Each structure stands twice: as structure tokens, then as C-alpha cells.
Amino acid sequence: MTFSIVARSADGSTWGVAVASKFLAVGNAVPAAVAGVGAIATQASANVAYKGLALSHLDDGATAPVALQVLLEEDEGRDHRQVGIVDVDGGAASHTGPACLPWAGSVTGDGYAIQGNILTGPEVVEAMEQAWLDSSAEPDLARRLLVALTAGDAAGGDSRGRQSAALLVVREEAGYGGNDDVAVDLRVDDAGSIEGANPITELARLLDLNDLYLTASTEEEKVPVTPDLETELAAFAEREGSRDFLAWVGAQNYEMRVAEDLSWIDQRILAIVRAS
């Protein structure tokens, strides 16, 4: 009752899962990933224990095919399972049990596993694979995953309709403040109750916000704060009723986009200041 893509970035630094379904809170059940280890999606009659087990096998050095084989050998419900795994080196494996409801199937390639069940047809995974391959010039794994998921939805997606979607991406020290590895962890849990709502479209909106609020500025995005600019920022903060500019930054949740010592400010935040 789900379609997903599990993948590793071309540079080998990042792993992630994008998934959508006519199922409540699919992000709670399907995806899991650990930086420097790999990623997995477990679906159909999902065995959520697969997530921890697969990542443990991968962490112990198993390849994706070996980890998958071990999972299936130890699970009497294997015929009802669907699972995709990508390992630390980009090796991929996918399984669709014969008891999964049609249409069900998968494709794998270097660095990706795409799978789905109760789909409108094989065109869903085919469209996802083509979109993934066509987006090879995009360095951001989260964006590539979302492009593939969007293509699958446009090709028909879950034959029962839309309800939820999720995006999980991990990279070492990519999390908030650099203190964990979770670069993106976004979920649209129940859009099905809203007429015309598309959880994947909402996921794209959330990813834009995630990039602004929860990712660090690149060197290219940093604008040095000169004495004149510091005066400008102080005057802005005073107009806004803030103690100082850094207090305004904290209140607006822009701390990932401004230096703690105010030595630089992100160009997007500066644009927001000047537009106010």
C-alpha cells in the first residue's frame, strides 16, 4: 500500500528514503537510515523490526543483498513483505513477496532501490526510476528523492489514493547545530481528510522550510557583517522591539543562518531584513 525510494548520494556521503501511501503516518512505519551505514524501507505488511535489524546487519559489514537475505530467512511472513535496502557503498537490494497485493514490484540500480505495492501499475516504479536517473546532476539527495517520489505519484501512485508522505535523509553532522546526523526528517501524516490535498506537494513545501530553518549556510550564502551592516542590523532590531539583532534571530529561529558572533549573515536572512 506504499511506494518508496531508498538511495545513497552519488558522492557517498548521504543516505535517505522518500515514501508515500494511502496509509496514516507512513513515515512512522516505513523508513529508517543511519549515516555511514545505509537506509531501508519496509512496507506492504511491514515488519518494522526490519529497520533495526537491517541497519545492525549493515553496520556489522553486511551488504544490502546479504542483509536482505538474512531478514527474509528469519521471517515466516516474508511472502507478505516488501523491502528495499541500500548499503554504505551504494549496493541495493529489494524484495517483493508473492503475497503482496498487486500491482507490486521493484527496480534496483547503483545506489537506489525503488518499490511499491497496491499501485496503479508498473509505470509508477518505472517513472520513479527514470526521474531518479534524470536528476543525476542534482547534488542534494533530498531533492532527488522528492523528484522521484513526485514522478511516481504523477504516474498513478497508490491505487487507493493519497494520505501521507515522508522524507528521511541522513549525513554525518548534518543535523540541527551539527549535533546529530539527521539532515531531513519530514512527515505529512494525514492529508487524506483534506479534499484535493497532496501530501507530496506539502512535503516539498516543508523541505523548502527545512532548508531555511534547519540547515547551515554554505560559504557562498554568507555575507560578512561590516560595521555599516552591523549598524543597519541593530537599527532593524530596535524597530522590531528586540534587545539586539541576535535576540531577533533567536526569536525568529534563524540561528542556523547567522553567526553566533554576528561575523556573517545568510543572504536570505539579510533579504528578509531589508524587505521588512
C-alpha positions as CSV (number, residue, x, y, z in Angstrom):
1,M,0.0,0.0,0.0
2,T,3.0,2.2,-0.5
3,F,5.7,3.4,-2.9
4,S,9.2,4.4,-1.9
5,I,12.7,5.0,-3.0
6,V,15.8,4.2,-0.9
7,A,19.0,5.7,-2.1
8,R,22.6,6.9,-1.5
9,S,24.0,10.2,-2.9
10,A,26.5,10.0,-5.7
11,D,29.3,11.3,-3.6
12,G,28.7,8.5,-1.0
13,S,28.0,10.9,1.9
14,T,24.3,10.8,2.3
15,W,21.5,8.1,2.6
16,G,17.7,8.6,2.6
17,V,14.2,7.3,2.0
18,A,11.2,9.0,0.4
19,V,7.8,7.3,0.7
20,A,4.1,8.0,0.1
21,S,1.0,5.9,0.7
22,K,-2.8,5.7,1.4
23,F,-1.9,4.9,4.9
24,L,-1.8,7.0,8.1
25,A,1.7,8.4,9.1
26,V,3.7,6.3,6.7
27,G,6.8,8.0,7.9
28,N,6.4,6.3,11.3
29,A,6.4,2.8,9.8
30,V,8.4,2.6,6.6
31,P,11.8,4.5,6.6
32,A,15.0,4.2,8.6
33,A,18.5,5.3,7.9
34,V,21.9,5.8,9.7
35,A,24.7,7.9,8.3
36,G,27.7,5.8,7.3
37,V,25.6,2.7,7.4
38,G,22.7,2.7,5.0
39,A,18.9,3.0,4.7
40,I,15.8,0.8,4.5
41,A,12.1,1.0,3.6
42,T,9.9,-1.8,5.0
43,Q,6.3,-1.9,3.6
44,A,3.3,-3.9,2.4
45,S,2.6,-6.0,5.5
46,A,5.5,-4.0,7.1
47,N,7.7,-5.7,9.6
48,V,9.0,-2.7,11.4
49,A,11.6,-4.8,13.2
50,Y,13.4,-5.0,9.8
51,K,14.5,-1.4,10.3
52,G,16.7,-2.0,13.3
53,L,17.8,-5.5,12.2
54,A,18.8,-4.4,8.7
55,L,20.8,-1.4,9.9
56,S,22.5,-3.6,12.5
57,H,23.5,-6.1,9.8
58,L,24.8,-3.3,7.6
59,D,26.7,-1.8,10.5
60,D,28.3,-5.2,11.0
61,G,29.6,-5.1,7.4
62,A,26.8,-7.0,5.5
63,T,26.0,-5.8,2.0
64,A,22.4,-4.9,1.2
65,P,21.7,-8.3,-0.5
66,V,23.1,-10.2,2.4
67,A,21.2,-8.1,5.0
68,L,18.0,-8.7,3.0
69,Q,18.6,-12.4,2.7
70,V,19.1,-12.7,6.5
71,L,15.9,-10.8,7.2
72,L,13.8,-13.0,4.9
73,E,15.3,-16.2,6.1
74,E,14.3,-15.3,9.7
75,D,10.8,-14.1,8.9
76,E,7.9,-16.5,8.3
77,G,5.9,-13.7,7.0
78,R,8.3,-13.0,4.2
79,D,5.8,-13.6,1.4
80,H,3.8,-10.6,2.6
81,R,6.7,-8.2,3.0
82,Q,8.2,-5.6,0.7
83,V,11.5,-4.1,1.5
84,G,14.3,-2.0,-0.1
85,I,17.8,-1.6,1.3
86,V,20.8,0.5,0.2
87,D,24.2,-0.1,2.0
88,V,27.1,2.1,2.8
89,D,28.7,1.5,-0.6
90,G,25.5,2.1,-2.6
91,G,24.7,-1.6,-3.1
92,A,21.0,-2.1,-3.4
93,A,18.5,-4.9,-2.9
94,S,14.7,-5.2,-2.9
95,H,12.2,-7.9,-2.2
96,T,8.5,-8.1,-3.1
97,G,6.8,-11.1,-1.5
98,P,4.4,-13.1,-3.8
99,A,1.5,-12.4,-1.4
100,C,1.8,-8.6,-1.8
101,L,-1.3,-7.1,-3.3
102,P,-1.0,-6.1,-7.0
103,W,0.4,-4.2,-8.6
104,A,3.6,-4.9,-6.7
105,G,7.2,-4.9,-7.7
106,S,10.5,-3.1,-7.7
107,V,13.6,-2.0,-9.5
108,T,17.2,-1.5,-8.3
109,G,20.3,0.0,-9.6
110,D,23.6,1.5,-8.4
111,G,22.7,3.4,-5.3
112,Y,18.9,3.0,-5.3
113,A,16.1,0.6,-4.6
114,I,12.5,1.6,-5.7
115,Q,9.5,-0.5,-4.7
116,G,5.7,-0.3,-4.4
117,N,2.6,-2.3,-3.8
118,I,-1.2,-1.8,-4.5
119,L,0.0,0.6,-7.2
120,T,-1.9,1.6,-10.4
121,G,0.7,-0.4,-12.3
122,P,4.5,-0.9,-13.1
123,E,4.6,2.6,-14.6
124,V,4.9,4.0,-11.1
125,V,8.2,2.5,-10.3
126,E,9.3,3.0,-13.9
127,A,8.6,6.7,-13.7
128,M,10.4,6.9,-10.3
129,E,13.5,5.2,-11.7
130,Q,13.6,7.5,-14.8
131,A,13.2,10.6,-12.7
132,W,16.0,9.4,-10.4
133,L,18.3,8.8,-13.3
134,D,17.4,12.1,-15.0
135,S,18.2,14.1,-11.8
136,S,21.8,12.9,-11.5
137,A,23.1,16.4,-11.8
138,E,21.3,17.4,-8.6
139,P,23.7,17.2,-5.7
140,D,21.0,17.4,-3.0
141,L,19.8,13.8,-2.2
142,A,16.6,15.1,-0.5
143,R,15.7,16.9,-3.7
144,R,16.4,13.9,-5.9
145,L,14.3,11.6,-3.7
146,L,11.4,14.1,-3.8
147,V,11.7,14.3,-7.6
148,A,11.4,10.6,-7.8
149,L,8.5,10.4,-5.4
150,T,6.7,13.1,-7.3
151,A,7.1,11.3,-10.5
152,G,5.7,8.1,-9.1
153,D,2.7,10.0,-7.8
154,A,2.1,11.6,-11.2
155,A,2.3,8.2,-12.9
156,G,-0.6,6.9,-10.7
157,G,0.9,6.2,-7.3
158,D,-1.1,4.2,-4.7
159,S,-4.2,3.0,-6.5
160,R,-6.3,3.7,-3.4
161,G,-5.4,7.4,-3.3
162,R,-3.2,9.7,-1.2
163,Q,-2.9,10.2,2.5
164,S,0.7,10.5,3.8
165,A,4.3,11.0,2.7
166,A,7.7,11.3,4.4
167,L,11.3,12.1,3.7
168,L,14.2,11.0,5.8
169,V,17.8,11.9,4.9
170,V,21.0,11.4,7.0
171,R,24.5,12.6,6.6
172,E,27.2,12.9,9.3
173,E,26.9,16.1,11.4
174,A,24.1,17.4,9.1
175,G,21.5,17.8,11.9
176,Y,20.5,20.8,13.9
177,G,23.6,22.6,15.2
178,G,25.7,19.8,13.7
179,N,25.0,17.6,16.8
180,D,23.3,14.7,15.0
181,D,23.2,13.2,11.5
182,V,19.6,13.8,10.6
183,A,19.6,16.3,7.7
184,V,15.9,15.9,6.9
185,D,13.1,14.2,8.8
186,L,9.8,15.5,7.4
187,R,6.3,13.9,7.5
188,V,2.9,14.7,6.3
189,D,0.8,12.2,8.3
190,D,-2.8,12.7,7.2
191,A,-3.6,14.8,4.1
192,G,-6.4,12.4,3.1
193,S,-9.1,14.2,5.1
194,I,-8.5,17.4,3.1
195,E,-10.2,17.5,-0.3
196,G,-7.7,17.8,-3.1
197,A,-4.7,17.7,-0.7
198,N,-1.5,16.1,-2.0
199,P,0.9,15.1,0.8
200,I,3.9,15.0,-1.6
201,T,3.3,18.7,-2.6
202,E,3.1,19.5,1.1
203,L,6.3,17.6,1.7
204,A,8.0,19.8,-1.0
205,R,6.8,22.9,0.9
206,L,8.2,21.6,4.1
207,L,11.5,20.7,2.5
208,D,11.9,24.4,1.5
209,L,11.3,25.4,5.1
210,N,13.7,22.8,6.4
211,D,16.4,24.2,4.2
212,L,15.8,27.7,5.6
213,Y,15.5,26.9,9.3
214,L,17.3,23.7,9.9
215,T,20.3,23.6,7.6
216,A,23.5,25.6,7.9
217,S,24.5,28.3,5.5
218,T,27.1,27.4,2.8
219,E,30.1,29.6,2.4
220,E,28.6,31.1,-0.8
221,E,25.5,32.2,1.2
222,K,27.4,34.0,3.9
223,V,27.6,37.8,3.8
224,P,30.3,39.3,6.0
225,V,28.9,41.8,8.6
226,T,30.8,45.1,8.1
227,P,30.5,47.9,10.7
228,D,27.9,49.6,8.4
229,L,25.9,46.4,8.1
230,E,26.1,45.9,11.9
231,T,24.6,49.3,12.4
232,E,21.9,48.6,9.9
233,L,21.0,45.3,11.7
234,A,21.0,47.0,15.1
235,A,18.6,49.6,13.8
236,F,16.3,46.9,12.4
237,A,16.3,45.0,15.7
238,E,15.4,48.2,17.6
239,R,12.5,48.8,15.2
240,E,11.3,45.2,15.8
241,G,11.4,45.7,19.5
242,S,14.2,43.2,20.1
243,R,17.0,43.6,22.6
244,D,19.6,43.3,19.8
245,F,19.8,41.7,16.4
246,L,20.9,38.3,17.7
247,A,17.9,38.3,20.0
248,W,15.7,38.8,17.0
249,V,17.5,36.0,15.2
250,G,16.8,33.6,18.0
251,A,13.1,34.6,18.3
252,Q,12.7,34.0,14.5
253,N,14.5,30.6,14.6
254,Y,17.2,31.8,12.2
255,E,20.1,30.8,14.3
256,M,21.4,28.3,11.8
257,R,21.7,31.2,9.3
258,V,23.5,33.9,11.3
259,A,26.9,33.6,13.0
260,E,26.9,33.4,16.8
261,D,29.4,36.4,16.9
262,L,27.5,38.2,14.1
263,S,30.5,38.0,11.8
264,W,28.3,36.9,8.9
265,I,24.6,36.7,8.0
266,D,23.0,34.5,5.4
267,Q,22.0,36.3,2.3
268,R,18.4,35.1,2.6
269,I,18.0,36.4,6.1
270,L,19.5,39.7,5.0
271,A,16.9,39.9,2.3
272,I,14.2,39.3,4.8
273,V,15.6,42.1,7.0
274,R,15.7,44.5,4.1
275,A,12.2,43.7,2.9
276,S,10.7,44.4,6.3
